[in-house]
Amino acid sequence: MHCHLCEVCNTDVHELSCYYCSALNCNVMKILHEVHALLYQLFSVSREGEHLRVCPQGYTCCTSEMEDRLNQESKVEFENLVEESSRTMRTTFVSRHKKFDEFFLELLDNSEKSFNSMFTRTYRKLYMQNSEVFQDLFTELKRYYTGGNVNLEEMLNDFWSRLLERMFQLLNSQYQFTDDYLECVSKYTDQLKPFGDVPRKLKARVTRAFIAARTFVQGLMVGREVANRVAKVNVIPACVRALTKMLYCPYCRSMPGLKPCHNYCHNVMRGCLANQADLDAEWNLFIDAMLLVADRLDGPLNIESVVQPVDIMISDAILTMQENSMQVSAKVFQECGQPKPSGIGRSARGISDVFSSRFRPYTPREMPTTAAGTSIDRLVIDIKNKLKESKRFWSNLPDDICAKGKLTESDDDQCWNSHTKGRYFPEVVKEGLTNQVNNPEVDVDITRPDTLIRQQIMALRVMTNKLKNAYNGNDIYFQDSSKFSNPSGNCSSKMFCRD
């Protein structure tokens, strides 16, 4: 192959220039030319290097302009390295957030459809006339899950009060009730216990399951947003210089195939990623809290096992109310007064006939369609493994980038040590901003932490606290952390920045 670059060298009047350039294989130089156009000029002439600000100042193939362009190349390459190294972890949070969100929303939709179907079939016209009471229950559950400011306990209490009012009128249709009278009836819901123990059981199950589900999906969203923001590194000038020296100065010294020494790369990356490493402690606490709540998701009272039998539990409560209707009515009349007769009389058929059908449990073939084509157990097993893999990600990022054989040379004596081929002797500094005070490769100002990273640390701290509360069954309204994880305020929902 005829190589123009070698031809240029051979016609150069400077003998040393010919030596530097002819030492290169033409095929190697041709490849380099195809990858980076700027390298076409790189070996055309060699000169004294006093003009260089980053690379060693011996005889060099680089001009000042080339060095400036190499600085730009180094910045872009570093950004790509970080993005590529974090891609799998970031993709995990994006895809699992989408899967869990779809699963929970479909689960609620399936449950509502099943509820409507069974109640229509069982109670017919009576249900159709009062269906908004039950539809509002599912609407509020969805609104809570999708980030609405809904107090689950208050919402469920309101549901049972409304149901009591409707059923009390149906079971006592011979009387006329004013709104004030019905309000008096609802005040005695807890005291009368007209639905037996079902409201207490349902409240305990629903609140615990929905708090865990909503908070977990919120956690996946926060993890996704934090990872995406932190992966877009703020490359300081000192880092750019160190990267250029490590990645491209070998080209200026006519050693294009020479990879950096492993420990040399570590010092450069730990200096450039010092702020990211400081995220690690809070990130690990966040991952631990996510794993705790994940345990709740596949426990005996997970959202799938709570939502699917809601129709059966409410039907049992209605039947209990019908069975205790005489005692309940007598107590209400005693506390709220004797109502006025309506002049209509009770239905000839008797409401008890309508409410006498107790729902039977599902047979295996009648179980509602599994949401999103999967189960909560399979989703949780998968996400637990992925979360465990992401622990210590940010402090290990320099190790991943500087993996031997990929970016760095495995032979410690045949590598670029910042000025020539040979062993790299300085010790590797520890990760984190404060430890960079003695970094021999990157001049890091340890008194100026990265503002965006500090915002993400705060977002993780807020979310971790929320996850710990969710594990214990306590809810904290999520809006508090949105200003930390999303300082730009461009998220369309208080809970989700949906894809």
C-alpha positions as CSV (number, residue, x, y, z in Angstrom):
1,M,0.0,0.0,0.0
2,H,1.3,3.4,-0.9
3,C,1.2,5.6,2.1
4,H,1.2,9.4,1.7
5,L,2.1,10.0,5.3
6,C,5.3,8.0,5.0
7,E,6.1,9.7,1.8
8,V,5.8,13.1,3.6
9,C,8.2,11.9,6.2
10,N,10.7,10.6,3.6
11,T,10.8,13.9,1.9
12,D,11.3,15.8,5.1
13,V,14.6,17.6,5.4
14,H,14.9,16.9,9.1
15,E,16.5,13.5,9.6
16,L,15.0,13.1,13.1
17,S,11.5,13.7,11.7
18,C,12.0,10.9,9.2
19,Y,13.1,8.7,12.1
20,Y,10.0,9.4,14.1
21,C,7.7,9.0,11.2
22,S,9.2,6.1,9.4
23,A,9.1,4.1,12.7
24,L,5.3,4.0,12.2
25,N,3.7,1.4,10.1
26,C,1.9,3.0,7.2
27,N,-1.2,0.7,7.7
28,V,-1.4,1.9,11.4
29,M,-1.2,5.5,10.3
30,K,-3.8,5.0,7.6
31,I,-6.3,3.5,10.1
32,L,-5.6,6.4,12.5
33,H,-6.3,8.8,9.7
34,E,-9.6,7.2,9.0
35,V,-10.6,7.3,12.7
36,H,-9.5,10.9,13.4
37,A,-8.9,13.3,10.5
38,L,-6.7,15.4,12.7
39,L,-4.2,12.5,13.0
40,Y,-3.5,12.8,9.3
41,Q,-1.3,15.8,10.0
42,L,0.1,14.4,13.3
43,F,3.2,12.8,12.0
44,S,4.0,15.0,9.0
45,V,6.8,16.8,10.8
46,S,8.6,16.6,14.1
47,R,9.8,19.6,16.0
48,E,10.9,20.8,19.4
49,G,8.0,20.7,21.9
50,E,8.5,24.0,23.8
51,H,5.2,25.2,22.4
52,L,3.2,22.4,24.0
53,R,1.2,23.1,27.2
54,V,0.1,19.5,28.0
55,C,2.2,16.9,26.3
56,P,5.9,16.3,27.1
57,Q,8.1,19.0,25.5
58,G,10.7,16.9,23.8
59,Y,10.7,16.3,20.0
60,T,7.0,16.0,19.0
61,C,4.8,15.6,16.0
62,C,2.1,17.9,17.4
63,T,1.6,21.6,17.0
64,S,-0.2,23.8,19.5
65,E,-3.3,23.7,17.3
66,M,-3.3,20.0,17.2
67,E,-2.9,19.9,21.0
68,D,-6.0,22.1,21.4
69,R,-8.0,19.8,19.1
70,L,-6.8,16.8,21.1
71,N,-8.1,18.5,24.2
72,Q,-11.5,18.6,22.6
73,E,-11.2,15.0,21.5
74,S,-10.2,13.9,25.0
75,K,-13.3,15.6,26.6
76,V,-15.7,14.0,24.1
77,E,-14.0,10.6,24.5
78,F,-14.2,10.8,28.3
79,E,-17.9,11.7,28.2
80,N,-18.5,8.7,25.9
81,L,-16.5,6.4,28.2
82,V,-18.6,7.4,31.2
83,E,-21.8,7.2,29.3
84,E,-20.9,3.8,27.9
85,S,-19.7,2.4,31.2
86,S,-22.9,3.4,32.9
87,R,-25.3,2.5,30.1
88,T,-26.3,-0.9,31.4
89,M,-27.0,0.4,34.9
90,R,-29.0,3.4,33.6
91,T,-30.9,1.2,31.2
92,T,-31.9,-1.1,34.0
93,F,-33.6,1.7,35.9
94,V,-35.3,3.0,32.8
95,S,-36.6,-0.5,31.7
96,R,-37.6,-1.7,35.2
97,H,-39.4,1.5,36.1
98,K,-41.4,1.1,32.9
99,K,-42.1,-2.6,33.7
100,F,-43.2,-2.0,37.2
101,D,-45.3,1.0,36.3
102,E,-47.1,-0.9,33.5
103,F,-47.6,-3.9,35.8
104,F,-49.2,-1.9,38.6
105,L,-51.5,0.2,36.3
106,E,-52.6,-2.9,34.4
107,L,-53.2,-4.7,37.7
108,L,-55.5,-1.9,38.9
109,D,-57.3,-1.9,35.5
110,N,-57.8,-5.7,35.5
111,S,-59.1,-5.6,39.1
112,E,-61.6,-2.9,38.4
113,K,-62.9,-4.7,35.3
114,S,-63.2,-8.0,37.3
115,F,-65.0,-6.1,40.1
116,N,-67.4,-4.5,37.7
117,S,-68.2,-7.7,36.0
118,M,-68.8,-9.8,39.1
119,F,-70.9,-7.1,40.9
120,T,-73.0,-6.5,37.7
121,R,-73.6,-10.3,37.4
122,T,-74.4,-10.7,41.1
123,Y,-76.3,-7.5,42.1
124,R,-77.5,-6.4,38.6
125,K,-79.6,-3.2,38.6
126,L,-78.9,-2.5,42.3
127,Y,-75.1,-2.3,41.6
128,M,-75.6,-0.3,38.4
129,Q,-77.6,2.3,40.3
130,N,-74.8,2.7,42.9
131,S,-71.7,1.8,40.8
132,E,-70.2,5.3,41.2
133,V,-69.4,4.5,44.9
134,F,-67.1,1.6,43.8
135,Q,-65.8,3.4,40.7
136,D,-64.7,6.2,42.8
137,L,-62.8,3.8,45.0
138,F,-60.7,2.5,42.1
139,T,-60.3,6.0,40.7
140,E,-58.8,7.2,44.0
141,L,-56.5,4.1,44.2
142,K,-55.2,4.9,40.8
143,R,-54.8,8.6,41.6
144,Y,-52.8,7.7,44.7
145,Y,-50.5,5.3,42.8
146,T,-49.9,7.9,40.0
147,G,-48.7,10.5,42.5
148,G,-51.9,12.2,43.6
149,N,-52.1,13.7,47.1
150,V,-54.5,11.0,48.4
151,N,-54.7,10.0,52.0
152,L,-55.4,6.2,51.7
153,E,-56.9,5.8,55.2
154,E,-59.2,8.8,54.8
155,M,-60.2,7.7,51.3
156,L,-61.1,4.2,52.5
157,N,-63.0,5.6,55.5
158,D,-65.0,7.7,53.1
159,F,-65.7,4.7,50.9
160,W,-67.2,2.7,53.8
161,S,-69.2,5.7,55.0
162,R,-70.7,6.2,51.6
163,L,-71.4,2.5,51.2
164,L,-73.1,2.5,54.6
165,E,-75.3,5.4,53.6
166,R,-76.4,3.7,50.4
167,M,-77.1,0.3,51.9
168,F,-78.8,1.8,54.9
169,Q,-81.3,3.5,52.6
170,L,-81.8,0.3,50.5
171,L,-82.4,-1.8,53.6
172,N,-84.8,0.8,55.1
173,S,-86.5,1.9,51.9
174,Q,-89.8,2.4,53.9
175,Y,-88.3,5.5,55.4
176,Q,-87.3,8.9,54.0
177,F,-83.8,10.2,54.9
178,T,-82.4,13.7,54.7
179,D,-78.7,14.5,53.9
180,D,-78.3,15.5,57.6
181,Y,-79.7,12.2,58.7
182,L,-77.4,10.2,56.4
183,E,-74.4,12.2,57.7
184,C,-75.4,11.2,61.2
185,V,-75.5,7.6,60.0
186,S,-72.0,7.8,58.6
187,K,-70.6,9.1,61.9
188,Y,-71.4,5.8,63.5
189,T,-69.5,3.7,61.0
190,D,-66.7,2.8,63.3
191,Q,-68.9,2.3,66.4
192,L,-71.5,0.2,64.6
193,K,-69.0,-1.9,62.6
194,P,-71.8,-2.7,60.1
195,F,-69.3,-4.4,57.7
196,G,-67.7,-6.5,60.4
197,D,-63.9,-6.7,60.3
198,V,-63.5,-6.2,56.5
199,P,-62.8,-2.5,56.6
200,R,-60.0,-2.8,59.1
201,K,-58.4,-5.7,57.2
202,L,-58.8,-4.0,53.8
203,K,-57.3,-0.8,55.1
204,A,-54.3,-2.5,56.6
205,R,-53.6,-4.5,53.4
206,V,-54.3,-1.7,50.9
207,T,-52.3,1.0,52.7
208,R,-49.3,-1.2,53.2
209,A,-49.3,-2.7,49.7
210,F,-50.0,0.6,47.9
211,I,-47.5,2.6,49.9
212,A,-44.8,0.0,49.1
213,A,-45.7,-0.2,45.4
214,R,-45.9,3.5,44.8
215,T,-42.8,4.3,46.7
216,F,-40.8,1.6,45.0
217,V,-41.7,2.8,41.5
218,Q,-40.9,6.4,42.7
219,G,-37.5,5.0,43.8
220,L,-36.9,3.5,40.4
221,M,-37.7,6.9,38.8
222,V,-35.4,8.7,41.2
223,G,-32.6,6.2,40.5
224,R,-33.1,6.6,36.8
225,E,-33.0,10.4,37.0
226,V,-30.0,10.6,39.3
227,A,-28.0,8.1,37.2
228,N,-28.8,9.9,34.0
229,R,-27.8,13.3,35.4
230,V,-24.6,12.1,37.1
231,A,-23.5,10.2,34.0
232,K,-23.4,13.5,32.1
233,V,-20.1,14.5,33.6
234,N,-18.9,18.1,34.1
235,V,-15.4,17.9,32.8
236,I,-13.2,20.5,34.5
237,P,-10.1,21.9,32.6
238,A,-7.6,20.1,34.8
239,C,-9.3,16.9,33.9
240,V,-9.3,17.7,30.2
241,R,-5.5,18.2,30.4
242,A,-4.9,15.0,32.3
243,L,-7.1,13.1,29.8
244,T,-5.3,14.5,26.8
245,K,-1.9,13.7,28.4
246,M,-3.1,10.1,29.0
247,L,-5.0,9.4,25.8
248,Y,-3.3,11.4,23.1
249,C,0.2,12.5,24.0
250,P,1.5,9.1,23.0
251,Y,0.5,10.0,19.4
252,C,2.5,13.2,19.6
253,R,5.5,11.1,20.7
254,S,5.0,8.7,17.8
255,M,3.7,5.9,20.0
256,P,0.1,5.6,18.8
257,G,-0.4,2.0,19.8
258,L,0.8,2.6,23.4
259,K,-2.0,2.3,26.0
260,P,-1.8,4.0,29.4
261,C,-0.5,2.2,32.5
262,H,-3.2,0.8,34.6
263,N,-2.5,2.8,37.8
264,Y,-1.9,5.9,35.8
265,C,-5.4,5.6,34.4
266,H,-6.8,5.1,37.9
267,N,-5.3,8.3,39.1
268,V,-6.6,10.3,36.2
269,M,-10.1,8.8,36.4
270,R,-10.3,9.1,40.2
271,G,-9.4,12.8,39.8
272,C,-11.9,13.3,37.0
273,L,-14.7,11.3,38.7
274,A,-14.0,12.5,42.3
275,N,-17.5,14.1,42.7
276,Q,-19.2,11.0,41.3
277,A,-17.5,8.8,43.8
278,D,-18.8,11.0,46.6
279,L,-22.3,10.0,45.5
280,D,-21.6,6.4,46.3
281,A,-22.3,6.4,50.0
282,E,-25.8,7.8,49.6
283,W,-26.3,5.7,46.5
284,N,-25.6,2.5,48.4
285,L,-28.0,3.5,51.2
286,F,-30.6,4.2,48.6
287,I,-30.1,0.7,47.0
288,D,-30.3,-1.0,50.4
289,A,-33.6,0.8,51.1
290,M,-34.9,-0.2,47.6
291,L,-34.1,-3.8,48.5
292,L,-36.0,-3.5,51.7
293,V,-39.2,-2.3,50.0
294,A,-38.7,-5.0,47.3
295,D,-39.1,-7.5,50.1
296,R,-42.5,-6.0,50.8
297,L,-43.5,-6.3,47.2
298,D,-43.2,-10.0,47.1
299,G,-44.4,-10.7,50.7
300,P,-47.7,-12.2,51.7
301,L,-49.5,-8.8,51.5
302,N,-48.1,-7.6,48.1
303,I,-50.2,-5.5,45.9
304,E,-51.1,-8.3,43.6
305,S,-52.6,-10.5,46.4
306,V,-54.3,-7.4,47.9
307,V,-56.0,-6.0,44.7
308,Q,-57.2,-9.2,43.1
309,P,-59.6,-10.3,45.9
310,V,-61.0,-6.8,46.6
311,D,-64.4,-7.7,45.0
312,I,-64.7,-10.8,47.3
313,M,-63.9,-8.8,50.4
314,I,-66.3,-6.0,49.6
315,S,-69.0,-8.6,48.8
316,D,-68.5,-10.2,52.1
317,A,-68.8,-6.9,53.9
318,I,-72.1,-6.2,52.1
319,L,-73.4,-9.5,53.1
320,T,-72.3,-8.9,56.7
321,M,-74.2,-5.6,56.7
322,Q,-77.3,-7.3,55.4
323,E,-77.2,-9.9,58.1
324,N,-76.8,-7.3,60.8
325,S,-79.2,-4.8,59.3
326,M,-81.8,-5.0,62.0
327,Q,-79.3,-4.3,64.8
328,V,-77.6,-1.6,62.8
329,S,-80.9,0.1,62.0
330,A,-82.1,0.0,65.6
331,K,-78.8,1.6,66.8
332,V,-79.0,4.3,64.2
333,F,-82.6,5.1,65.0
334,Q,-81.6,5.3,68.6
335,E,-78.7,7.7,68.0
336,C,-80.0,9.8,65.1
337,G,-83.7,9.7,65.7
338,Q,-86.7,8.0,64.1
339,P,-86.9,8.8,60.4
340,K,-90.1,9.8,58.6
341,P,-91.9,7.1,56.7
342,S,-91.6,7.5,52.9
343,G,-95.0,6.1,52.2
344,I,-93.5,3.6,49.7
345,G,-92.9,0.6,51.9
346,R,-90.2,-2.0,51.5
347,S,-89.7,-3.8,48.3
348,A,-91.9,-6.8,47.9
349,R,-88.9,-8.9,46.9
350,G,-86.8,-7.9,49.9
351,I,-83.3,-6.5,49.6
352,S,-82.0,-9.5,51.5
353,D,-82.6,-11.6,48.4
354,V,-80.3,-9.3,46.4
355,F,-77.5,-9.4,48.9
356,S,-77.7,-13.1,49.7
357,S,-75.2,-14.1,47.0
358,R,-71.8,-14.4,48.5
359,F,-68.9,-14.4,46.0
360,R,-67.2,-17.7,45.8
361,P,-63.3,-17.8,45.5
362,Y,-61.7,-18.0,42.1
363,T,-61.0,-21.3,40.6
364,P,-57.5,-21.5,39.0
365,R,-59.0,-21.1,35.5
366,E,-61.0,-18.0,36.6
367,M,-58.1,-16.0,38.1
368,P,-57.9,-12.5,36.6
369,T,-55.4,-12.1,33.7
370,T,-51.9,-11.6,35.0
371,A,-50.9,-8.0,34.6
372,A,-48.3,-7.1,31.9
373,G,-47.8,-10.8,31.1
374,T,-45.8,-11.4,34.3
375,S,-46.2,-11.7,38.0
376,I,-44.9,-9.6,40.9
377,D,-42.7,-12.4,42.1
378,R,-40.8,-12.6,38.8
379,L,-40.4,-8.8,38.6
380,V,-39.1,-8.6,42.1
381,I,-36.5,-11.4,41.7
382,D,-35.2,-9.7,38.6
383,I,-35.0,-6.2,40.1
384,K,-33.3,-7.4,43.3
385,N,-30.5,-8.9,41.3
386,K,-30.1,-5.8,39.2
387,L,-30.1,-3.5,42.3
388,K,-27.4,-5.6,44.0
389,E,-25.3,-5.3,40.9
390,S,-25.5,-1.5,41.0
391,K,-24.1,-1.1,44.6
392,R,-20.8,0.8,44.7
393,F,-21.2,1.6,41.1
394,W,-19.9,5.2,41.3
395,S,-16.8,4.4,43.3
396,N,-16.1,1.5,41.0
397,L,-16.6,3.5,37.8
398,P,-12.8,4.3,37.4
399,D,-12.0,0.6,37.8
400,D,-14.6,-0.2,35.0
401,I,-13.2,2.4,32.7
402,C,-9.6,1.5,33.3
403,A,-10.1,-2.2,32.9
404,K,-6.9,-3.9,31.7
405,G,-6.9,-4.9,28.1
406,K,-9.7,-2.4,27.3
407,L,-8.4,1.1,27.8
408,T,-5.1,0.3,29.7
409,E,-2.1,-1.9,29.1
410,S,-1.9,-5.2,31.1
411,D,1.9,-5.2,30.9
412,D,3.1,-2.6,33.6
413,D,6.4,-2.1,31.8
414,Q,5.1,-1.7,28.3
415,C,2.6,1.2,28.9
416,W,2.4,5.0,28.7
417,N,3.3,6.5,32.0
418,S,2.5,10.1,31.2
419,H,5.8,11.0,29.5
420,T,7.2,7.8,27.9
421,K,7.0,4.0,27.7
422,G,7.7,2.5,31.1
423,R,6.4,1.6,34.6
424,Y,4.2,4.1,36.4
425,F,5.5,4.6,40.0
426,P,3.1,7.0,41.8
427,E,0.6,5.4,44.2
428,V,-3.0,5.3,43.3
429,V,-5.1,7.8,45.4
430,K,-8.3,6.8,47.0
431,E,-11.7,7.7,45.5
432,G,-13.6,10.8,46.6
433,L,-13.1,14.5,46.4
434,T,-11.1,15.0,49.6
435,N,-8.6,12.3,48.6
436,Q,-7.7,14.1,45.5
437,V,-5.5,16.6,47.3
438,N,-2.5,14.4,46.6
439,N,-3.5,13.3,43.1
440,P,-0.4,13.5,41.0
441,E,-2.3,13.7,37.7
442,V,-5.3,15.9,38.2
443,D,-5.3,19.2,40.0
444,V,-8.7,19.0,41.8
445,D,-10.0,21.9,43.9
446,I,-11.4,19.9,46.9
447,T,-13.0,23.0,48.3
448,R,-15.5,23.3,45.4
449,P,-17.8,20.2,45.2
450,D,-19.9,19.9,42.1
451,T,-23.4,21.5,42.7
452,L,-25.3,19.0,40.5
453,I,-23.8,16.1,42.4
454,R,-24.8,17.6,45.7
455,Q,-28.3,18.0,44.4
456,Q,-28.5,14.4,43.5
457,I,-27.1,13.3,46.9
458,M,-29.9,15.2,48.5
459,A,-32.5,13.7,46.1
460,L,-31.2,10.2,47.1
461,R,-31.3,11.1,50.8
462,V,-35.0,12.2,50.6
463,M,-35.9,9.1,48.6
464,T,-34.1,6.8,51.0
465,N,-36.0,8.3,53.9
466,K,-39.3,7.8,52.1
467,L,-38.4,4.2,51.2
468,K,-37.6,3.4,54.9
469,N,-40.9,4.8,55.9
470,A,-42.7,2.8,53.2
471,Y,-41.1,-0.4,54.5
472,N,-42.6,0.4,57.9
473,G,-46.0,1.2,56.3
474,N,-45.7,4.9,56.6
475,D,-46.4,7.3,53.8
476,I,-44.6,10.6,53.0
477,Y,-46.0,12.8,50.2
478,F,-43.4,12.6,47.4
479,Q,-43.4,16.1,46.3
480,D,-40.7,17.0,48.8
481,S,-37.9,15.4,46.8
482,S,-38.8,16.6,43.3
483,K,-37.0,19.9,43.7
484,F,-33.8,18.0,44.4
485,S,-33.9,15.3,41.7
486,N,-35.3,17.6,39.1
487,P,-34.0,21.2,39.7
488,S,-35.1,22.3,36.3
489,G,-38.8,21.7,37.2
490,N,-39.6,20.3,33.7
491,C,-41.3,17.1,34.9
492,S,-44.9,16.9,33.8
493,S,-46.0,14.9,36.9
494,K,-45.2,15.3,40.6
495,M,-44.3,11.7,40.7
496,F,-43.1,10.5,37.3
497,C,-41.0,12.0,34.5
498,R,-42.4,9.5,32.1
499,D,-40.4,8.3,29.1
